[in-house]
Structures are given as structure tokens and as C-alpha cells.
């Protein structure tokens, strides 16, 4: 189907494409903390829950400024956990551990951001008996699952609406992740069932 055909069809239906916004760098890798090796190495298909989690941070613009969103995604089910509070990274990891039953031997993969390399975060990883893996420098494809989730979130929820308050954004993020993405949206990596349904099968 040609571009002109698609354009005509959209005009007839009074529809408009959702445009992807310019990429914004959110990783602060200019630090002297210890960096983990890339043990995941883009092996995004796993055979059991709580074997590998991927995590990342993004910024969401609001009327008051910026909100920070950290997610932790289980690579088997692609179910998403989130944190939007002050101590983002450690709180997100603590919450994931509590809600997922304190699993042992989990690999946590992220970029090389200073927060993931911090002594506090690395201490928590050791405390939970986890192993840490990090993307190569300036290589977003090494954390493609998390990057893809953020793209879906922003494209479907934020790019076509006016700026909102912090409270409204937090509500939108909660509804998108907890009510839609985890429970309603069918995922190609899960044989087209939802993350919650796929998790229940394992």
C-alpha cells in the first residue's frame, strides 16, 4: 500500500498519525562508578519467570516540570512494574522483589546510568542475590525491550495530548501499565496473550 493511499484513507476517517518525538538522552554515563559487563547480550527470550529483568528510566514532561519513571520488566511475561517516587531505582527494585515473591538468582539488566552503578543500588543487588548486567556504552539496542515499552507508552498516551499536571500524569501512567498494558494489551512475545495471562501459565 502506497503512502498516498494511506494518507487518503486517514483523511476520510478524520484520523491523524501519532508522530514520534525527537530522542532525548536520559542516561548519565559520565561517572567513575563500577560498570557491569553485558551478560544479557540481547538474549531477550527466556524460559522461566524471574530469570531476567530489564530496567530503564525515562522523563515525562508535565505542567510542573518533569517526572521520572523507572520500570522493571520480566523478560518472560513482559509484565511491567514501575516507580515514580523520590528514591526511584532502589525503591523500584525493592517493590519488584516484594511483589514477585523474593525470587533468587535474577539477572537485572540496565544501561550504564549513574543510578544503576551507584554503591547503594549495587549493594541492594548483592543483598537480593542478583547478578547485574549493563548495556554497552551508547547502545540502546542492548536494552531494546525497555526502550520499546517507553516508546509504546509515550506514543499511545502522551504525544497527542496537551501537557498535564504531575497528578494527572501519574494517574495516566498507572492506568496504562496496571489496567491496560499488563492486563489487556496482547503481546507478540507472549504468543499474543497479555503479560498477566502469560505469567499465569508459568
Protein Blocks (a to p, Z undefined) as FASTA:
>chain_A
ZZklmmmmmmmnopacddddddddfbdfbbcbdcdddfknopabccbehkbccddddddd
dfklpadddddddfklopacddfbfklmlmmmmmmmmmnopaghiacdddfbfklmpmkl
mmmmmmnopacddddehilklmmmmmmmmmmmmmmmmmmpccddfklmmmmmmmmmmmmm
mmmmccfkloopafklmmmmZZ
